[in-house]
Amino acid sequence: MLNWARLTKDLRGKMWAETANTATDHEVMIVYPGESMSSFEKFFKKEAPYARCLRTFGEMGIIKDYENIKGKLTDRGKVAMFLGYPKTSSTETFRFLNLNTIKIVLSRDVIWINKNYGSWKGLTSTSTTPIDDDDDDEEEEEVEAAVTADRQIIDAPNDTVIQEKAIRELRKL
């Protein structure tokens, strides 16, 4: 998520917890092969409140500025970066980072720009986080074997019913 958003090194250090929170919110809505509903639905017996208004971490939007009365030709919004979903607000409310004050703002009045932070800022190079490759080769082989097994389960011809259910669920969103 941090790599896709193309955040600067300074923002990466400040936003890692928000990224983890949003990743967790998205992960609990995944319907895995062989399952009929997401882990959120199993636990709470209902759909996640933000399931019908998903956005990508680091996406830019213009949020309404409620401060004072504005002139006819002045900007009525502030540019902000999407961080995630609030736990206690209504369904279509989002958490944003106000880039001028570096404070978190809740808003539901947003116009999406459909750009990530790096594209909006005009950054040409992406700063990706390198992965530490000092682990044992055995552990890497175990992970590769698990991924291959997962792919075989998903690609298995007798699991077309599960695939069709997953596709139907995604189309509902």
C-alpha positions in Angstrom: 0.0 0.0 0.0 2.8 2.4 0.9 4.6 1.6 -2.4 1.4 2.1 -4.5 0.7 5.4 -2.8 4.3 6.6 -3.6 4.6 8.4 -0.3 7.7 10.5 0.5 10.1 9.0 3.1 8.8 11.5 5.7 5.1 10.5 5.2 6.0 6.8 5.1 7.3 7.0 8.7 4.1 8.8 9.8 1.5 6.7 7.9 2.6 3.1 8.5 0.0 2.5 11.3 -2.8 4.0 9.2 -1.7 1.7 6.3 -1.8 -1.3 8.6 -5.3 -0.3 9.8 -6.7 0.1 6.3 -5.1 -3.2 5.2 -6.8 -5.0 8.1 -10.1 -3.4 7.2 -9.8 -4.7 3.6 -8.5 -8.1 4.6 -11.5 -9.0 6.8 -13.8 -8.5 3.8 -12.0 -11.1 1.6 -14.0 -14.2 0.8 -11.5 -17.0 0.6 -11.8 -20.1 -1.6 -14.0 -22.7 0.0 -15.7 -20.1 2.1 -19.2 -18.6 1.6 -18.7 -15.3 3.5 -15.9 -13.0 4.8 -14.5 -13.3 8.3 -16.2 -10.0 9.1 -19.6 -11.4 8.1 -19.0 -14.6 10.1 -18.1 -12.8 13.3 -20.6 -9.9 13.2 -23.4 -11.7 11.2 -23.6 -8.7 8.8 -21.7 -7.0 6.0 -18.9 -4.6 6.8 -20.3 -1.1 6.9 -17.7 0.3 4.4 -18.0 -2.7 2.0 -19.9 -0.8 -0.6 -17.7 2.3 -0.6 -14.1 0.9 -0.8 -11.3 3.2 -1.8 -7.5 2.7 -2.1 -5.1 3.9 0.6 -3.2 7.0 -0.6 -5.9 8.0 -3.1 -6.4 11.8 -3.4 -9.6 13.7 -3.0 -11.0 17.2 -2.5 -12.9 17.4 0.7 -15.3 20.2 1.5 -13.9 23.1 3.6 -16.5 24.1 6.2 -14.5 27.0 7.6 -16.1 30.5 7.3 -18.2 31.8 4.4 -16.4 31.6 1.0 -16.4 34.0 -1.8 -17.9 33.1 -5.1 -14.6 32.3 -6.9 -12.5 31.0 -4.0 -11.7 27.3 -3.5 -14.3 25.5 -1.4 -12.3 22.4 -0.8 -9.0 21.1 0.5 -6.9 18.5 -1.1 -6.6 15.4 1.2 -5.2 11.9 1.1 -7.5 8.9 1.9 -6.3 6.9 4.9 -9.2 4.6 5.8 -12.5 4.2 7.4 -13.6 5.6 10.8 -14.8 3.0 13.3 -17.6 5.0 14.8 -19.0 7.2 12.0 -21.6 6.6 9.3 -21.0 4.3 6.4 -19.8 6.7 3.7 -17.5 8.7 6.0 -13.8 8.5 5.3 -10.6 9.3 7.2 -8.3 11.8 5.3 -5.0 13.3 5.9 -5.1 17.1 5.5 -1.8 17.7 3.7 -1.5 21.3 4.8 -1.8 20.6 8.6 -0.8 16.9 8.6 -3.9 16.2 10.7 -6.6 13.5 10.3 -10.0 14.8 9.1 -13.3 12.9 8.8 -15.4 13.8 5.8 -18.1 12.3 3.6 -18.2 15.3 1.2 -15.5 14.3 -1.2 -14.7 14.5 -4.9 -12.2 11.8 -5.9 -9.3 12.9 -8.1 -8.5 9.2 -9.1 -4.7 9.7 -8.5 -2.4 8.4 -5.8 -0.3 10.8 -3.7 2.8 10.3 -5.9 0.9 11.0 -9.1 -0.8 14.0 -7.7 2.5 15.4 -6.3 4.2 14.8 -9.7 6.8 12.5 -8.2 8.6 10.6 -11.0 10.5 8.1 -8.9 8.9 5.7 -6.5 10.6 5.0 -3.2 9.9 1.4 -2.5 10.8 -0.3 0.7 13.4 -3.0 0.2 12.8 -6.5 1.5 15.4 -8.0 3.7 16.6 -11.1 1.8 18.8 -12.6 4.5 16.3 -15.3 5.5 17.0 -19.0 5.0 16.2 -20.6 1.7 14.2 -23.3 3.4 11.7 -20.7 4.6 11.4 -19.2 1.1 10.7 -22.6 -0.3 8.0 -23.3 2.2 6.3 -20.0 1.3 6.6 -20.8 -2.4 5.1 -24.2 -1.8 2.2 -22.7 0.1 1.5 -20.1 -2.6 1.7 -22.8 -5.3 -0.8 -24.9 -3.3 -3.1 -21.9 -3.0 -2.9 -21.3 -6.7 -3.7 -25.0 -7.4 -6.8 -24.8 -5.1 -8.0 -21.6 -6.9 -7.2 -22.9 -10.4 -8.6 -26.4 -9.8 -11.3 -27.3 -12.3 -13.6 -28.9 -9.7 -13.7 -25.6 -7.8 -15.6 -23.7 -10.4 -18.6 -23.4 -8.1 -16.5 -21.6 -5.5 -15.0 -19.3 -8.1 -18.4 -18.5 -9.5 -19.7 -17.7 -6.0 -16.7 -15.4 -5.4 -17.3 -13.6 -8.7 -21.0 -13.1 -7.8 -20.0 -11.7 -4.4 -17.5 -9.3 -6.0 -20.1 -8.1 -8.6 -22.5 -7.3 -5.7 -20.0 -4.9 -4.3 
